[in-house]
Amino acid sequence: VGRGVTRARPGDAVVVANSAPCRDCPECAGGRANLCRRITHLTGAFAERVLVPAPIVAGNVHDLPAGLAPGLAAAAEPLA
């Protein structure tokens, strides 16, 4: 867990989306975040450890539901 992160603690089971919109460009402000001009992408998602960019931590990190296997959680986004 990086400096300034209060949303998660070491050992927390979380899932992380592979991108996050800037929430500030005209497209995001107009409700079209899927067209974001400054989207942040996460690369290396299948690495054992990965540094998640701050915009993704701010809005696209979610607690892993109790009882959900980590392997199944990791497959949710590519299958969606």
C-alpha positions as CSV (number, residue, x, y, z in Angstrom):
1,V,0.0,0.0,0.0
2,G,1.5,3.3,-1.1
3,R,1.9,6.5,0.7
4,G,-1.3,8.4,1.0
5,V,-3.6,5.4,0.4
6,T,-6.2,5.1,3.0
7,R,-8.7,3.0,1.0
8,A,-6.9,-0.3,1.6
9,R,-4.4,-1.8,4.0
10,P,-1.7,-4.5,3.5
11,G,-3.4,-7.9,3.4
12,D,-6.8,-6.7,2.2
13,A,-8.2,-8.8,-0.6
14,V,-9.2,-6.4,-3.4
15,V,-9.9,-6.5,-7.1
16,V,-8.6,-3.7,-9.3
17,A,-10.1,-2.5,-12.6
18,N,-7.6,-2.1,-15.5
19,S,-8.4,1.5,-16.1
20,A,-9.9,4.7,-14.7
21,P,-11.3,7.8,-16.5
22,C,-9.9,11.2,-15.5
23,R,-13.3,12.4,-14.4
24,D,-12.3,16.0,-15.6
25,C,-12.2,16.1,-19.4
26,P,-15.2,17.3,-21.4
27,E,-16.2,13.7,-22.2
28,C,-16.1,12.7,-18.5
29,A,-18.0,15.8,-17.5
30,G,-20.6,15.0,-20.1
31,G,-21.2,11.6,-18.7
32,R,-19.2,9.7,-21.4
33,A,-16.3,8.4,-19.3
34,N,-15.9,5.6,-21.8
35,L,-14.5,8.2,-24.2
36,C,-12.1,9.8,-21.7
37,R,-9.3,11.7,-23.3
38,R,-6.9,11.1,-20.4
39,I,-7.8,7.6,-19.3
40,T,-5.3,5.8,-17.0
41,H,-4.4,2.2,-17.8
42,L,-3.0,-0.5,-15.6
43,T,-0.3,-2.6,-17.2
44,G,1.1,-5.8,-15.8
45,A,-2.2,-6.9,-14.2
46,F,-1.2,-10.6,-14.2
47,A,2.0,-9.9,-12.4
48,E,2.5,-11.2,-8.9
49,R,2.8,-7.7,-7.6
50,V,1.9,-4.5,-9.5
51,L,1.9,-0.8,-8.7
52,V,-1.6,0.5,-9.3
53,P,-1.8,4.1,-10.5
54,A,-3.4,6.7,-8.2
55,P,-6.5,7.4,-10.4
56,I,-7.3,3.7,-10.4
57,V,-6.8,3.4,-6.6
58,A,-9.1,6.4,-6.1
59,G,-12.1,5.0,-8.0
60,N,-11.6,1.4,-9.2
61,V,-10.4,-0.7,-6.3
62,H,-13.0,-2.8,-4.7
63,D,-13.1,-5.2,-1.8
64,L,-13.2,-8.8,-2.8
65,P,-16.5,-10.3,-1.6
66,A,-16.1,-12.9,1.2
67,G,-15.9,-16.4,-0.1
68,L,-15.0,-15.4,-3.7
69,A,-11.9,-17.2,-4.9
70,P,-9.1,-14.8,-5.9
71,G,-8.7,-16.7,-9.2
72,L,-12.3,-16.3,-10.1
73,A,-12.2,-12.6,-9.2
74,A,-9.1,-12.1,-11.5
75,A,-11.1,-13.6,-14.4
76,A,-14.2,-11.4,-14.0
77,E,-12.9,-8.4,-15.9
78,P,-11.5,-10.2,-19.0
79,L,-14.6,-12.3,-19.2
80,A,-16.9,-9.3,-18.9
